[in-house]
Amino acid sequence: MRRERNAARTQEIILQAAAETFAENGFDGARMDVIARRAGYNIALLFRYFESKEGIYRAVIERLRNQENDSLGELIAPFINDEVAHRDPEKVRRFLEICASWYFHLAHRHPYLLRLLNWRIGAPGSLFPNIPAANLEVEWGEAAVAFLRKAQEAGLIRPNLDAHLIIMNMFSLSMLAIQSYTQQQLTTQKSLEELCDCVVEMALDGVFPHADKAE
């Protein structure tokens, strides 16, 4: 058990060093020997645990997903588990606000994520093989879609909208908004909050029925 705990801690240290190195240099510019030196371990240990630079990159992304899936699940669980929340306009709006703003909180907790994503977007697609979503990520996504469909049936969300696309747009708008700013522009929580408020308002404006257009 002690050996397993030590191995897990060692991998955690390596992954944190790798995340910072990838963020600073991009995938192509990051070097395994630099990651090893930054983590304080022999480079052979990196290859033993992760086999390749691609392997350690995948592990960095999966680590981040595992860390944040729980946080998102905790935020939306009260709405999903509430049998009448989908009929409450304030709760439905709050649910969508959480979906639209969650990425901003993610960026605040993990500043290096912005640089990782910017490097990935600017690189050839073949450089980054597809990393499938984790099971928990899929489960929360399906539960969120089911909640929105119930809200549509209750008349609180426009019926002509695809619930899957609503969720996707919430996250996509947040991601694109953050990536349009430089790291220096988003160094304070206030800057993130101001941008978040703007995106949330814009994202939700087209989701709810307009009284003057009701049929």
Rosetta constraint file for C-alpha pairs under 8 A:
AtomPair CA 1 CA 5 HARMONIC 6.22 0.50
AtomPair CA 2 CA 6 HARMONIC 6.11 0.50
AtomPair CA 3 CA 7 HARMONIC 6.12 0.50
AtomPair CA 4 CA 8 HARMONIC 6.16 0.50
AtomPair CA 5 CA 9 HARMONIC 6.20 0.50
AtomPair CA 6 CA 10 HARMONIC 6.07 0.50
AtomPair CA 7 CA 11 HARMONIC 6.19 0.50
AtomPair CA 8 CA 12 HARMONIC 6.19 0.50
AtomPair CA 9 CA 13 HARMONIC 6.29 0.50
AtomPair CA 10 CA 14 HARMONIC 6.29 0.50
AtomPair CA 11 CA 15 HARMONIC 6.04 0.50
AtomPair CA 11 CA 49 HARMONIC 7.55 0.50
AtomPair CA 12 CA 16 HARMONIC 6.22 0.50
AtomPair CA 13 CA 17 HARMONIC 6.31 0.50
AtomPair CA 13 CA 39 HARMONIC 6.01 0.50
AtomPair CA 14 CA 18 HARMONIC 6.06 0.50
AtomPair CA 14 CA 35 HARMONIC 7.18 0.50
AtomPair CA 14 CA 36 HARMONIC 7.15 0.50
AtomPair CA 14 CA 39 HARMONIC 5.25 0.50
AtomPair CA 14 CA 46 HARMONIC 7.54 0.50
AtomPair CA 15 CA 19 HARMONIC 6.01 0.50
AtomPair CA 15 CA 56 HARMONIC 7.20 0.50
AtomPair CA 15 CA 59 HARMONIC 7.25 0.50
AtomPair CA 15 CA 60 HARMONIC 5.75 0.50
AtomPair CA 16 CA 20 HARMONIC 6.39 0.50
AtomPair CA 16 CA 39 HARMONIC 7.94 0.50
AtomPair CA 16 CA 60 HARMONIC 7.69 0.50
AtomPair CA 17 CA 21 HARMONIC 6.19 0.50
AtomPair CA 17 CA 35 HARMONIC 5.79 0.50
AtomPair CA 17 CA 36 HARMONIC 7.88 0.50
AtomPair CA 17 CA 38 HARMONIC 5.90 0.50
AtomPair CA 17 CA 39 HARMONIC 5.44 0.50
AtomPair CA 18 CA 22 HARMONIC 5.98 0.50
AtomPair CA 18 CA 35 HARMONIC 5.42 0.50
AtomPair CA 18 CA 56 HARMONIC 7.37 0.50
AtomPair CA 18 CA 57 HARMONIC 7.50 0.50
AtomPair CA 18 CA 60 HARMONIC 7.19 0.50
AtomPair CA 19 CA 23 HARMONIC 6.10 0.50
AtomPair CA 19 CA 57 HARMONIC 7.80 0.50
AtomPair CA 19 CA 60 HARMONIC 6.09 0.50
AtomPair CA 19 CA 112 HARMONIC 7.25 0.50
AtomPair CA 19 CA 116 HARMONIC 7.84 0.50
AtomPair CA 20 CA 24 HARMONIC 6.23 0.50
AtomPair CA 20 CA 112 HARMONIC 6.46 0.50
AtomPair CA 21 CA 25 HARMONIC 6.04 0.50
AtomPair CA 21 CA 26 HARMONIC 7.60 0.50
AtomPair CA 21 CA 30 HARMONIC 6.00 0.50
AtomPair CA 21 CA 34 HARMONIC 7.68 0.50
AtomPair CA 21 CA 35 HARMONIC 6.45 0.50
AtomPair CA 22 CA 26 HARMONIC 4.74 0.50
AtomPair CA 22 CA 27 HARMONIC 5.53 0.50
AtomPair CA 22 CA 29 HARMONIC 7.68 0.50
AtomPair CA 22 CA 30 HARMONIC 5.53 0.50
AtomPair CA 22 CA 57 HARMONIC 7.96 0.50
AtomPair CA 22 CA 116 HARMONIC 6.45 0.50
AtomPair CA 23 CA 112 HARMONIC 5.72 0.50
AtomPair CA 23 CA 113 HARMONIC 7.21 0.50
AtomPair CA 23 CA 114 HARMONIC 7.95 0.50
AtomPair CA 23 CA 115 HARMONIC 4.91 0.50
AtomPair CA 23 CA 116 HARMONIC 4.65 0.50
AtomPair CA 23 CA 119 HARMONIC 7.42 0.50
AtomPair CA 24 CA 30 HARMONIC 7.98 0.50
AtomPair CA 24 CA 115 HARMONIC 7.15 0.50
AtomPair CA 25 CA 29 HARMONIC 4.87 0.50
AtomPair CA 25 CA 30 HARMONIC 5.29 0.50
AtomPair CA 26 CA 30 HARMONIC 5.95 0.50
AtomPair CA 26 CA 116 HARMONIC 6.91 0.50
AtomPair CA 26 CA 119 HARMONIC 5.30 0.50
AtomPair CA 26 CA 120 HARMONIC 7.49 0.50
AtomPair CA 27 CA 57 HARMONIC 7.86 0.50
AtomPair CA 27 CA 119 HARMONIC 7.29 0.50
AtomPair CA 27 CA 120 HARMONIC 7.64 0.50
AtomPair CA 30 CA 34 HARMONIC 7.41 0.50
AtomPair CA 30 CA 35 HARMONIC 7.75 0.50
AtomPair CA 31 CA 35 HARMONIC 6.44 0.50
AtomPair CA 31 CA 53 HARMONIC 7.94 0.50
AtomPair CA 32 CA 36 HARMONIC 6.09 0.50
AtomPair CA 32 CA 43 HARMONIC 6.77 0.50
AtomPair CA 32 CA 46 HARMONIC 7.69 0.50
AtomPair CA 32 CA 53 HARMONIC 6.70 0.50
AtomPair CA 33 CA 37 HARMONIC 6.10 0.50
AtomPair CA 33 CA 43 HARMONIC 5.81 0.50
AtomPair CA 34 CA 38 HARMONIC 6.03 0.50
AtomPair CA 35 CA 39 HARMONIC 6.09 0.50
AtomPair CA 36 CA 40 HARMONIC 5.95 0.50
AtomPair CA 36 CA 41 HARMONIC 5.25 0.50
AtomPair CA 36 CA 42 HARMONIC 5.91 0.50
AtomPair CA 36 CA 43 HARMONIC 5.11 0.50
AtomPair CA 36 CA 46 HARMONIC 6.91 0.50
AtomPair CA 37 CA 41 HARMONIC 6.26 0.50
AtomPair CA 37 CA 42 HARMONIC 7.37 0.50
AtomPair CA 37 CA 43 HARMONIC 7.77 0.50
AtomPair CA 41 CA 45 HARMONIC 6.90 0.50
AtomPair CA 41 CA 46 HARMONIC 7.95 0.50
AtomPair CA 42 CA 46 HARMONIC 7.25 0.50
AtomPair CA 43 CA 47 HARMONIC 6.77 0.50
AtomPair CA 44 CA 48 HARMONIC 6.17 0.50
AtomPair CA 45 CA 49 HARMONIC 6.27 0.50
AtomPair CA 46 CA 50 HARMONIC 5.88 0.50
AtomPair CA 46 CA 51 HARMONIC 7.09 0.50
AtomPair CA 46 CA 52 HARMONIC 7.95 0.50
AtomPair CA 47 CA 51 HARMONIC 4.19 0.50
AtomPair CA 47 CA 52 HARMONIC 5.86 0.50
AtomPair CA 50 CA 55 HARMONIC 5.11 0.50
AtomPair CA 50 CA 56 HARMONIC 5.28 0.50
AtomPair CA 50 CA 59 HARMONIC 7.82 0.50
AtomPair CA 51 CA 55 HARMONIC 6.08 0.50
AtomPair CA 51 CA 56 HARMONIC 7.65 0.50
AtomPair CA 52 CA 56 HARMONIC 6.41 0.50
AtomPair CA 53 CA 57 HARMONIC 6.14 0.50
AtomPair CA 54 CA 58 HARMONIC 6.19 0.50
AtomPair CA 54 CA 128 HARMONIC 7.98 0.50
AtomPair CA 55 CA 59 HARMONIC 6.26 0.50
AtomPair CA 56 CA 60 HARMONIC 6.20 0.50
AtomPair CA 57 CA 61 HARMONIC 6.50 0.50
AtomPair CA 58 CA 62 HARMONIC 6.11 0.50
AtomPair CA 58 CA 131 HARMONIC 7.04 0.50
AtomPair CA 59 CA 63 HARMONIC 5.85 0.50
AtomPair CA 60 CA 64 HARMONIC 6.36 0.50
AtomPair CA 61 CA 65 HARMONIC 6.26 0.50
AtomPair CA 62 CA 66 HARMONIC 6.09 0.50
AtomPair CA 63 CA 67 HARMONIC 6.20 0.50
AtomPair CA 64 CA 68 HARMONIC 6.24 0.50
AtomPair CA 65 CA 69 HARMONIC 5.79 0.50
AtomPair CA 65 CA 134 HARMONIC 7.74 0.50
AtomPair CA 66 CA 70 HARMONIC 7.04 0.50
AtomPair CA 66 CA 134 HARMONIC 7.86 0.50
AtomPair CA 67 CA 71 HARMONIC 7.35 0.50
AtomPair CA 68 CA 72 HARMONIC 6.29 0.50
AtomPair CA 68 CA 106 HARMONIC 7.58 0.50
AtomPair CA 69 CA 73 HARMONIC 6.03 0.50
AtomPair CA 69 CA 136 HARMONIC 6.89 0.50
AtomPair CA 69 CA 137 HARMONIC 6.05 0.50
AtomPair CA 70 CA 74 HARMONIC 6.12 0.50
AtomPair CA 71 CA 75 HARMONIC 6.45 0.50
AtomPair CA 72 CA 76 HARMONIC 6.42 0.50
AtomPair CA 72 CA 102 HARMONIC 7.35 0.50
AtomPair CA 73 CA 77 HARMONIC 5.68 0.50
AtomPair CA 73 CA 140 HARMONIC 6.39 0.50
AtomPair CA 74 CA 78 HARMONIC 7.55 0.50
AtomPair CA 75 CA 98 HARMONIC 7.43 0.50
AtomPair CA 76 CA 80 HARMONIC 6.37 0.50
AtomPair CA 76 CA 95 HARMONIC 6.68 0.50
AtomPair CA 76 CA 98 HARMONIC 7.62 0.50
AtomPair CA 76 CA 144 HARMONIC 7.78 0.50
AtomPair CA 77 CA 81 HARMONIC 5.85 0.50
AtomPair CA 78 CA 82 HARMONIC 6.03 0.50
AtomPair CA 79 CA 85 HARMONIC 5.83 0.50
AtomPair CA 79 CA 86 HARMONIC 7.67 0.50
AtomPair CA 79 CA 91 HARMONIC 7.28 0.50
AtomPair CA 79 CA 95 HARMONIC 6.92 0.50
AtomPair CA 79 CA 147 HARMONIC 8.00 0.50
AtomPair CA 80 CA 85 HARMONIC 7.59 0.50
AtomPair CA 80 CA 143 HARMONIC 6.83 0.50
AtomPair CA 80 CA 144 HARMONIC 7.15 0.50
AtomPair CA 80 CA 147 HARMONIC 6.22 0.50
AtomPair CA 84 CA 88 HARMONIC 7.04 0.50
AtomPair CA 85 CA 91 HARMONIC 5.95 0.50
AtomPair CA 85 CA 92 HARMONIC 6.88 0.50
AtomPair CA 86 CA 91 HARMONIC 7.19 0.50
AtomPair CA 86 CA 92 HARMONIC 5.95 0.50
AtomPair CA 86 CA 147 HARMONIC 6.41 0.50
AtomPair CA 86 CA 148 HARMONIC 7.28 0.50
AtomPair CA 86 CA 150 HARMONIC 5.96 0.50
AtomPair CA 86 CA 151 HARMONIC 4.70 0.50
AtomPair CA 86 CA 154 HARMONIC 7.27 0.50
AtomPair CA 87 CA 92 HARMONIC 7.57 0.50
AtomPair CA 87 CA 150 HARMONIC 7.94 0.50
AtomPair CA 87 CA 151 HARMONIC 6.11 0.50
AtomPair CA 87 CA 154 HARMONIC 5.86 0.50
AtomPair CA 87 CA 156 HARMONIC 7.25 0.50
AtomPair CA 88 CA 92 HARMONIC 6.18 0.50
AtomPair CA 89 CA 93 HARMONIC 6.14 0.50
AtomPair CA 89 CA 156 HARMONIC 6.42 0.50
AtomPair CA 90 CA 94 HARMONIC 6.10 0.50
AtomPair CA 91 CA 95 HARMONIC 6.04 0.50
AtomPair CA 92 CA 96 HARMONIC 6.41 0.50
AtomPair CA 92 CA 148 HARMONIC 7.96 0.50
AtomPair CA 92 CA 151 HARMONIC 7.18 0.50
AtomPair CA 92 CA 156 HARMONIC 7.81 0.50
AtomPair CA 93 CA 97 HARMONIC 6.13 0.50
AtomPair CA 93 CA 204 HARMONIC 7.97 0.50
AtomPair CA 94 CA 98 HARMONIC 6.24 0.50
AtomPair CA 95 CA 99 HARMONIC 6.49 0.50
AtomPair CA 96 CA 100 HARMONIC 6.11 0.50
AtomPair CA 96 CA 170 HARMONIC 7.69 0.50
AtomPair CA 96 CA 204 HARMONIC 7.42 0.50
AtomPair CA 97 CA 101 HARMONIC 5.98 0.50
AtomPair CA 97 CA 200 HARMONIC 6.16 0.50
AtomPair CA 97 CA 204 HARMONIC 7.74 0.50
AtomPair CA 98 CA 102 HARMONIC 5.63 0.50
AtomPair CA 99 CA 103 HARMONIC 7.88 0.50
AtomPair CA 99 CA 167 HARMONIC 7.13 0.50
AtomPair CA 99 CA 170 HARMONIC 6.04 0.50
AtomPair CA 99 CA 171 HARMONIC 6.73 0.50
AtomPair CA 100 CA 170 HARMONIC 4.50 0.50
AtomPair CA 100 CA 171 HARMONIC 5.77 0.50
AtomPair CA 100 CA 173 HARMONIC 7.66 0.50
AtomPair CA 100 CA 174 HARMONIC 6.32 0.50
AtomPair CA 100 CA 199 HARMONIC 7.52 0.50
AtomPair CA 100 CA 200 HARMONIC 5.70 0.50
AtomPair CA 100 CA 203 HARMONIC 7.34 0.50
AtomPair CA 101 CA 105 HARMONIC 6.77 0.50
AtomPair CA 101 CA 171 HARMONIC 8.00 0.50
AtomPair CA 101 CA 174 HARMONIC 6.87 0.50
AtomPair CA 101 CA 196 HARMONIC 5.99 0.50
AtomPair CA 101 CA 197 HARMONIC 8.00 0.50
AtomPair CA 101 CA 200 HARMONIC 6.62 0.50
AtomPair CA 102 CA 106 HARMONIC 6.25 0.50
AtomPair CA 102 CA 171 HARMONIC 7.85 0.50
AtomPair CA 103 CA 107 HARMONIC 6.17 0.50
AtomPair CA 103 CA 171 HARMONIC 6.62 0.50
AtomPair CA 103 CA 174 HARMONIC 6.07 0.50
AtomPair CA 103 CA 175 HARMONIC 6.64 0.50
AtomPair CA 104 CA 108 HARMONIC 6.28 0.50
AtomPair CA 104 CA 174 HARMONIC 6.77 0.50
AtomPair CA 104 CA 175 HARMONIC 7.95 0.50
AtomPair CA 104 CA 178 HARMONIC 7.48 0.50
AtomPair CA 104 CA 192 HARMONIC 6.60 0.50
AtomPair CA 104 CA 193 HARMONIC 7.85 0.50
AtomPair CA 104 CA 196 HARMONIC 6.47 0.50
AtomPair CA 105 CA 109 HARMONIC 6.25 0.50
AtomPair CA 106 CA 110 HARMONIC 6.03 0.50
AtomPair CA 107 CA 111 HARMONIC 5.30 0.50
AtomPair CA 107 CA 112 HARMONIC 7.90 0.50
AtomPair CA 107 CA 113 HARMONIC 6.39 0.50
AtomPair CA 107 CA 114 HARMONIC 6.65 0.50
AtomPair CA 108 CA 189 HARMONIC 7.15 0.50
AtomPair CA 108 CA 192 HARMONIC 7.61 0.50
AtomPair CA 110 CA 114 HARMONIC 7.98 0.50
AtomPair CA 111 CA 115 HARMONIC 7.70 0.50
AtomPair CA 112 CA 116 HARMONIC 6.31 0.50
AtomPair CA 113 CA 117 HARMONIC 6.15 0.50
AtomPair CA 114 CA 118 HARMONIC 6.19 0.50
AtomPair CA 114 CA 178 HARMONIC 7.67 0.50
AtomPair CA 114 CA 179 HARMONIC 6.79 0.50
AtomPair CA 114 CA 183 HARMONIC 7.60 0.50
AtomPair CA 115 CA 119 HARMONIC 6.14 0.50
AtomPair CA 115 CA 183 HARMONIC 7.93 0.50
AtomPair CA 116 CA 120 HARMONIC 6.25 0.50
AtomPair CA 117 CA 121 HARMONIC 6.12 0.50
AtomPair CA 118 CA 122 HARMONIC 6.34 0.50
AtomPair CA 118 CA 179 HARMONIC 6.93 0.50
AtomPair CA 119 CA 123 HARMONIC 6.33 0.50
AtomPair CA 120 CA 128 HARMONIC 7.40 0.50
AtomPair CA 123 CA 127 HARMONIC 6.78 0.50
AtomPair CA 124 CA 128 HARMONIC 7.75 0.50
AtomPair CA 125 CA 129 HARMONIC 7.56 0.50
AtomPair CA 133 CA 137 HARMONIC 6.10 0.50
AtomPair CA 133 CA 138 HARMONIC 6.52 0.50
AtomPair CA 134 CA 138 HARMONIC 6.42 0.50
AtomPair CA 135 CA 139 HARMONIC 6.21 0.50
AtomPair CA 136 CA 140 HARMONIC 6.23 0.50
AtomPair CA 137 CA 141 HARMONIC 6.20 0.50
AtomPair CA 138 CA 142 HARMONIC 6.18 0.50
AtomPair CA 139 CA 143 HARMONIC 6.20 0.50
AtomPair CA 140 CA 144 HARMONIC 6.07 0.50
AtomPair CA 141 CA 145 HARMONIC 6.29 0.50
AtomPair CA 142 CA 146 HARMONIC 6.21 0.50
AtomPair CA 143 CA 147 HARMONIC 6.23 0.50
AtomPair CA 144 CA 148 HARMONIC 6.40 0.50
AtomPair CA 144 CA 167 HARMONIC 7.65 0.50
AtomPair CA 145 CA 149 HARMONIC 6.25 0.50
AtomPair CA 145 CA 163 HARMONIC 5.51 0.50
AtomPair CA 145 CA 164 HARMONIC 5.88 0.50
AtomPair CA 145 CA 167 HARMONIC 7.14 0.50
AtomPair CA 146 CA 150 HARMONIC 6.39 0.50
AtomPair CA 146 CA 163 HARMONIC 7.96 0.50
AtomPair CA 147 CA 151 HARMONIC 6.39 0.50
AtomPair CA 148 CA 152 HARMONIC 6.17 0.50
AtomPair CA 148 CA 157 HARMONIC 7.71 0.50
AtomPair CA 148 CA 163 HARMONIC 6.02 0.50
AtomPair CA 149 CA 153 HARMONIC 6.28 0.50
AtomPair CA 149 CA 163 HARMONIC 6.21 0.50
AtomPair CA 150 CA 154 HARMONIC 6.25 0.50
AtomPair CA 151 CA 155 HARMONIC 6.38 0.50
AtomPair CA 151 CA 156 HARMONIC 5.44 0.50
AtomPair CA 151 CA 157 HARMONIC 6.06 0.50
AtomPair CA 152 CA 156 HARMONIC 5.60 0.50
AtomPair CA 152 CA 157 HARMONIC 4.67 0.50
AtomPair CA 152 CA 158 HARMONIC 6.36 0.50
AtomPair CA 152 CA 159 HARMONIC 5.57 0.50
AtomPair CA 153 CA 159 HARMONIC 7.53 0.50
AtomPair CA 155 CA 159 HARMONIC 7.37 0.50
AtomPair CA 156 CA 208 HARMONIC 6.44 0.50
AtomPair CA 156 CA 209 HARMONIC 6.96 0.50
AtomPair CA 157 CA 207 HARMONIC 5.93 0.50
AtomPair CA 157 CA 208 HARMONIC 4.78 0.50
AtomPair CA 157 CA 209 HARMONIC 6.04 0.50
AtomPair CA 158 CA 207 HARMONIC 6.11 0.50
AtomPair CA 158 CA 208 HARMONIC 5.68 0.50
AtomPair CA 158 CA 209 HARMONIC 5.26 0.50
AtomPair CA 161 CA 165 HARMONIC 7.58 0.50
AtomPair CA 161 CA 166 HARMONIC 7.24 0.50
AtomPair CA 161 CA 207 HARMONIC 7.73 0.50
AtomPair CA 162 CA 166 HARMONIC 6.36 0.50
AtomPair CA 163 CA 167 HARMONIC 6.56 0.50
AtomPair CA 164 CA 168 HARMONIC 6.27 0.50
AtomPair CA 165 CA 169 HARMONIC 5.82 0.50
AtomPair CA 166 CA 170 HARMONIC 6.26 0.50
AtomPair CA 166 CA 207 HARMONIC 7.80 0.50
AtomPair CA 167 CA 171 HARMONIC 6.65 0.50
AtomPair CA 168 CA 172 HARMONIC 5.98 0.50
AtomPair CA 169 CA 173 HARMONIC 5.79 0.50
AtomPair CA 169 CA 203 HARMONIC 7.71 0.50
AtomPair CA 170 CA 174 HARMONIC 6.52 0.50
AtomPair CA 170 CA 203 HARMONIC 6.50 0.50
AtomPair CA 171 CA 175 HARMONIC 6.16 0.50
AtomPair CA 172 CA 176 HARMONIC 6.07 0.50
AtomPair CA 173 CA 177 HARMONIC 5.98 0.50
AtomPair CA 173 CA 199 HARMONIC 6.96 0.50
AtomPair CA 173 CA 203 HARMONIC 7.40 0.50
AtomPair CA 174 CA 178 HARMONIC 6.25 0.50
AtomPair CA 174 CA 196 HARMONIC 7.40 0.50
AtomPair CA 174 CA 199 HARMONIC 6.61 0.50
AtomPair CA 175 CA 179 HARMONIC 6.24 0.50
AtomPair CA 176 CA 180 HARMONIC 6.22 0.50
AtomPair CA 177 CA 181 HARMONIC 7.16 0.50
AtomPair CA 177 CA 195 HARMONIC 7.66 0.50
AtomPair CA 177 CA 199 HARMONIC 7.44 0.50
AtomPair CA 178 CA 195 HARMONIC 7.96 0.50
AtomPair CA 181 CA 185 HARMONIC 6.11 0.50
AtomPair CA 181 CA 186 HARMONIC 7.00 0.50
AtomPair CA 182 CA 186 HARMONIC 6.74 0.50
AtomPair CA 183 CA 187 HARMONIC 6.38 0.50
AtomPair CA 185 CA 191 HARMONIC 7.17 0.50
AtomPair CA 186 CA 191 HARMONIC 5.52 0.50
AtomPair CA 186 CA 192 HARMONIC 5.93 0.50
AtomPair CA 187 CA 191 HARMONIC 7.20 0.50
AtomPair CA 188 CA 192 HARMONIC 6.70 0.50
AtomPair CA 189 CA 193 HARMONIC 6.11 0.50
AtomPair CA 190 CA 194 HARMONIC 6.15 0.50
AtomPair CA 191 CA 195 HARMONIC 6.29 0.50
AtomPair CA 192 CA 196 HARMONIC 5.90 0.50
AtomPair CA 193 CA 197 HARMONIC 6.07 0.50
AtomPair CA 194 CA 198 HARMONIC 6.41 0.50
AtomPair CA 195 CA 199 HARMONIC 6.30 0.50
AtomPair CA 196 CA 200 HARMONIC 6.05 0.50
AtomPair CA 197 CA 201 HARMONIC 6.17 0.50
AtomPair CA 198 CA 202 HARMONIC 6.26 0.50
AtomPair CA 199 CA 203 HARMONIC 5.90 0.50
AtomPair CA 200 CA 204 HARMONIC 6.09 0.50
AtomPair CA 201 CA 205 HARMONIC 6.13 0.50
AtomPair CA 202 CA 206 HARMONIC 7.67 0.50
AtomPair CA 203 CA 207 HARMONIC 7.46 0.50
AtomPair CA 204 CA 208 HARMONIC 6.91 0.50
AtomPair CA 209 CA 213 HARMONIC 7.43 0.50
AtomPair CA 209 CA 214 HARMONIC 6.84 0.50
AtomPair CA 210 CA 214 HARMONIC 6.17 0.50
